Amino acid sequence: MAEQASELTLRTRWLPGPRLNLSRIVLFAFFVILTLGFVFPLYWMVISSLRPEGRIFVDAFEIIPSALSLDSYRTLFEEEPYGQWIVNSIVQTAGFAITALFLCTTSGYALAKFKFRGRNLLFILILVSQMIPFHLLIVSLFLMIIQLGLVESYFGAIIPIAASPIGLFFVRQYMLSIDDEMLNAARVDGANEYQIFFSVVLPNARPAIATLFILFSLEYWNNLLWPLIVFREAENMPLAVGITRLINQYQQSYDLVMAGSTLATIPIIILFLFLRRQVMEGLAATGTGMK
């Protein structure tokens, strides 16, 4: 027995170590390449904004720039109303996100927890409306804001596009996961539907609300078409529209475009970092709440 044990020990000592899993290596390499594919354009935008004027395309293949300059950022604030564009974007984005959230949470709660005739048909019709291209609605929406006197105003940029069928679907699916017994207990305690909505439903739907807030903020922050139609004066434009003014038939300031685009990405990144946990919880819970 002792000889067999010693022989087994010698065999195991000379056995090769665990082989690396080839599939895991390939998968890891794939995600590394995919990450670089997403990060490199952002990196190129940042370093291009720091290149001296006129050197963006001359030094386009220079990964590590030999010379850096802040002249593009200085010119952007001195010659263009970029500070006002930032304020306009923040105010309009916040207004759009809050308005869209109010419409989605109230209608989503009604479609998820109230039983009435035609509820499913109404929900299907709302989702079908998402299939209508927005370009077909531009003329009618523009005529509507003209008649209401909302041209060149924040309300004209926000209200016509605040209703979101996808957002309503997202909230409805999340609220289906909220226990009906908890709502019935609140009704037994004497709470009305408004108290239940604001005191019980909304606190339990915070992950979904945070997720939609980021999605709506990102949607309007990058929205170009509708604000371009609503606004004509430079001091009223948001960032997405204002940056497009830097390139036209008389001016092609790509260095200013890179600087403006770099600054425009910072608020959304900060917003996501603050709400990333709620976003993950909201996406996970919405998937489990499908009915």
Number of C-alpha atoms within 10 A of each C-alpha: 6 7 8 9 10 10 12 11 11 11 10 10 10 8 8 7 8 6 6 8 8 9 9 10 10 11 11 12 12 12 11 11 12 11 11 13 11 10 11 12 10 16 14 18 18 16 21 29 27 23 24 17 16 11 13 20 12 8 15 13 10 13 12 10 14 8 10 13 14 13 16 23 20 13 14 20 14 11 8 18 16 22 14 18 22 20 16 18 24 18 13 23 25 18 20 26 21 18 17 23 24 15 16 25 24 15 16 25 20 16 22 21 15 10 10 9 8 9 13 13 10 12 18 13 11 16 16 11 12 12 9 10 9 13 9 9 11 15 11 10 16 18 12 15 19 14 10 10 12 16 19 19 16 20 16 22 24 22 15 15 15 20 17 18 21 15 23 25 22 24 27 27 23 28 27 19 18 17 11 12 9 13 18 13 12 17 14 10 9 11 15 11 13 10 13 18 18 11 13 16 19 17 11 16 19 15 24 27 25 22 24 25 24 18 17 22 24 19 14 25 22 16 16 16 13 20 24 16 15 22 19 13 9 15 17 21 27 28 28 22 23 25 22 12 15 19 13 9 6 7 9 12 17 18 26 25 22 24 25 24 18 18 14 19 14 10 14 14 12 11 14 18 11 11 15 16 13 18 23 14 15 22 16 14 18 20 13 12 15 13 10
